[in-house]
Amino acid sequence: MKAAAYALNRTFKAFFDNEAASGILLIVIAVLAMIVANSPLAHEYHDLFHGTLPWTPIGKLDNLHLWINDALMAIFFFVVGLEIKREVVDGALSDSSARRLPVVAAAMGMAVPAVVFLGVVFGDGAPELQRGWAIPAATDIAFAMGIMGLLGNRVPPSLRLFLLTVAIVDDIGAVAIIALFYTANIKLAWLIASLVILAVLVGLNRFRVDRWWAYALLSLALWFCVLNSGVHATIAGVLAALTIPMRLDAHGDSLLLRFEHALLPWNAYLVVPLFGFANAGVAMAGIGLAGFLDPLPLGIAAGLVIGKQVGIMAAILACDRLGVAPRPEGASWVQLWGTAVLCGIGFTMSLFIGALAFPGYPHLIEEAKLGVLGGSLISALLGYAILRFAKGVPEEAAAERGARPA
């Protein structure tokens, strides 16, 4: 058991270390993308990612932007799936009492931003805008954890764990939304092929096969079949990850932990930054500051900045007052508010959903980017400021609170 605890703690520590550093990197990448997209290099920037490739092994992916969003991001979703499984099997989501508050908070933190968004765009006369309802529902783990990492020991460990757990549950919801609401026309033959390969992967797990290459090759085949099925290809990453064995060996290690440990740096320092650079660049020519007040960007920003904190704080308050689940130990209400505000940093997942929400409407995708970047920036600055100056719960008060019956 000690070896198992050590292995899980090692992965958990690596996760925090990566997220803190990669979150700061994402800030730099987002700024750089905006600078390049509004510089004399703007034309080259656009052609680099959207220009047709002279040759591609897969006809559906005929430009670099598609390779990043449909292929490279499958690795991001694979890592997300590994993190989800680890937390559910032997982490913060494995204990029903411990996961109660984050699950409720994440659910409210997805529902309220969607309602706020629809409230802003409803009645605008452009019904296609309503397809963006899920854009402000997502939280970017790396970005949010990066901001919190800048605060050091000003933030109690319980809040870090709470933010991480909420963001993971948030990811589960975002993946489900992509699969259910942003799926194109289904091609039955490819879908059946995908299900067959998924069943083989599950069988490998059941028969205790631990060969990494077998899972890697079948995961690649699953991605190719899902890509052609009409379901978004990145869903294959999550499904494949859920089949990776979590069984611990004599050294307290597992295939899942080895996959996660190997892929975390690539995900944090290559996949997500490259996605951010390819998707965060918005040409401001002809838009101006007034463009932020258009219904779509305003609705997304309002959902991220207002909807997220209202939904999450309402969930925490209700759970604490009704005795459903106590608030994180050692955290004051102001610190909880600052954490809820940080959950309004959408970035990676929000940009991704924004690209899926408006196929055939490139101007709406650009407007969605404005809302995501604006809302995420406000949430990051406001959340950091609140947590920077917030005071924690005194030890005596925390001890007294912990002694009360639930």
Secondary structure in CASP SS format (residue, H / E / C, confidence):
PFRMAT SS
TARGET T0000
AUTHOR 0000-0000-0000
METHOD secondary structure of the structure
MODEL  1
M C 1.00
K H 1.00
A H 1.00
A H 1.00
A H 1.00
Y H 1.00
A H 1.00
L H 1.00
N H 1.00
R H 1.00
T H 1.00
F H 1.00
K H 1.00
A H 1.00
F H 1.00
F H 1.00
D H 1.00
N H 1.00
E H 1.00
A H 1.00
A H 1.00
S H 1.00
G H 1.00
I H 1.00
L H 1.00
L H 1.00
I H 1.00
V H 1.00
I H 1.00
A H 1.00
V H 1.00
L H 1.00
A H 1.00
M H 1.00
I H 1.00
V H 1.00
A H 1.00
N C 1.00
S C 1.00
P C 1.00
L C 1.00
A H 1.00
H H 1.00
E H 1.00
Y H 1.00
H H 1.00
D H 1.00
L H 1.00
F H 1.00
H H 1.00
G C 1.00
T E 1.00
L C 1.00
P C 1.00
W C 1.00
T C 1.00
P C 1.00
I C 1.00
G C 1.00
K C 1.00
L C 1.00
D C 1.00
N E 1.00
L H 1.00
H H 1.00
L H 1.00
W H 1.00
I H 1.00
N H 1.00
D H 1.00
A H 1.00
L H 1.00
M H 1.00
A H 1.00
I H 1.00
F H 1.00
F H 1.00
F H 1.00
V H 1.00
V H 1.00
G H 1.00
L H 1.00
E H 1.00
I H 1.00
K H 1.00
R H 1.00
E H 1.00
V H 1.00
V H 1.00
D H 1.00
G C 1.00
A C 1.00
L C 1.00
S C 1.00
D C 1.00
S H 1.00
S H 1.00
A H 1.00
R H 1.00
R H 1.00
L H 1.00
P H 1.00
V H 1.00
V H 1.00
A H 1.00
A H 1.00
A H 1.00
M H 1.00
G H 1.00
M H 1.00
A H 1.00
V H 1.00
P H 1.00
A H 1.00
V H 1.00
V H 1.00
F H 1.00
L H 1.00
G H 1.00
V H 1.00
V H 1.00
F C 1.00
G C 1.00
D C 1.00
G C 1.00
A C 1.00
P H 1.00
E H 1.00
L H 1.00
Q H 1.00
R H 1.00
G H 1.00
W C 1.00
A C 1.00
I H 1.00
P H 1.00
A H 1.00
A C 1.00
T C 1.00
D C 1.00
I H 1.00
A H 1.00
F H 1.00
A H 1.00
M H 1.00
G H 1.00
I H 1.00
M H 1.00
G H 1.00
L C 1.00
L C 1.00
G H 1.00
N H 1.00
R H 1.00
V C 1.00
P C 1.00
P H 1.00
S H 1.00
L H 1.00
R H 1.00
L H 1.00
F H 1.00
L H 1.00
L H 1.00
T H 1.00
V H 1.00
A H 1.00
I H 1.00
V H 1.00
D H 1.00
D H 1.00
I H 1.00
G H 1.00
A H 1.00
V H 1.00
A H 1.00
I H 1.00
I H 1.00
A H 1.00
L H 1.00
F H 1.00
Y C 1.00
T C 1.00
A C 1.00
N C 1.00
I C 1.00
K C 1.00
L H 1.00
A H 1.00
W H 1.00
L H 1.00
I H 1.00
A H 1.00
S H 1.00
L H 1.00
V H 1.00
I H 1.00
L H 1.00
A H 1.00
V H 1.00
L H 1.00
V H 1.00
G H 1.00
L H 1.00
N H 1.00
R H 1.00
F C 1.00
R C 1.00
V C 1.00
D C 1.00
R C 1.00
W H 1.00
W H 1.00
A H 1.00
Y H 1.00
A H 1.00
L H 1.00
L H 1.00
S H 1.00
L H 1.00
A H 1.00
L H 1.00
W H 1.00
F H 1.00
C H 1.00
V H 1.00
L H 1.00
N H 1.00
S H 1.00
G C 1.00
V C 1.00
H C 1.00
A C 1.00
T C 1.00
I H 1.00
A H 1.00
G H 1.00
V H 1.00
L H 1.00
A H 1.00
A H 1.00
L H 1.00
T C 1.00
I C 1.00
P C 1.00
M C 1.00
R C 1.00
L C 1.00
D C 1.00
A C 1.00
H C 1.00
G C 1.00
D C 1.00
S C 1.00
L H 1.00
L H 1.00
L H 1.00
R H 1.00
F H 1.00
E H 1.00
H H 1.00
A H 1.00
L H 1.00
L H 1.00
P H 1.00
W H 1.00
N H 1.00
A H 1.00
Y H 1.00
L H 1.00
V H 1.00
V H 1.00
P H 1.00
L H 1.00
F H 1.00
G H 1.00
F H 1.00
A H 1.00
N H 1.00
A C 1.00
G C 1.00
V C 1.00
A C 1.00
M C 1.00
A C 1.00
G C 1.00
I C 1.00
G C 1.00
L H 1.00
A H 1.00
G H 1.00
F H 1.00
L H 1.00
D C 1.00
P H 1.00
L H 1.00
P H 1.00
L H 1.00
G H 1.00
I H 1.00
A H 1.00
A H 1.00
G H 1.00
L H 1.00
V H 1.00
I H 1.00
G H 1.00
K H 1.00
Q H 1.00
V H 1.00
G H 1.00
I H 1.00
M H 1.00
A H 1.00
A H 1.00
I H 1.00
L H 1.00
A H 1.00
C H 1.00
D H 1.00
R H 1.00
L H 1.00
G C 1.00
V C 1.00
A C 1.00
P C 1.00
R C 1.00
P C 1.00
E C 1.00
G C 1.00
A C 1.00
S C 1.00
W H 1.00
V H 1.00
Q H 1.00
L H 1.00
W H 1.00
G H 1.00
T H 1.00
A H 1.00
V H 1.00
L H 1.00
C C 1.00
G C 1.00
I C 1.00
G C 1.00
F H 1.00
T H 1.00
M H 1.00
S H 1.00
L H 1.00
F H 1.00
I H 1.00
G H 1.00
A H 1.00
L H 1.00
A H 1.00
F C 1.00
P C 1.00
G C 1.00
Y C 1.00
P H 1.00
H H 1.00
L H 1.00
I H 1.00
E H 1.00
E H 1.00
A H 1.00
K H 1.00
L H 1.00
G H 1.00
V H 1.00
L H 1.00
G H 1.00
G H 1.00
S H 1.00
L H 1.00
I H 1.00
S H 1.00
A H 1.00
L H 1.00
L H 1.00
G H 1.00
Y H 1.00
A H 1.00
I H 1.00
L H 1.00
R H 1.00
F H 1.00
A C 1.00
K C 1.00
G C 1.00
V C 1.00
P C 1.00
E H 1.00
E H 1.00
A H 1.00
A H 1.00
A H 1.00
E H 1.00
R H 1.00
G H 1.00
A H 1.00
R C 1.00
P C 1.00
A C 1.00
END
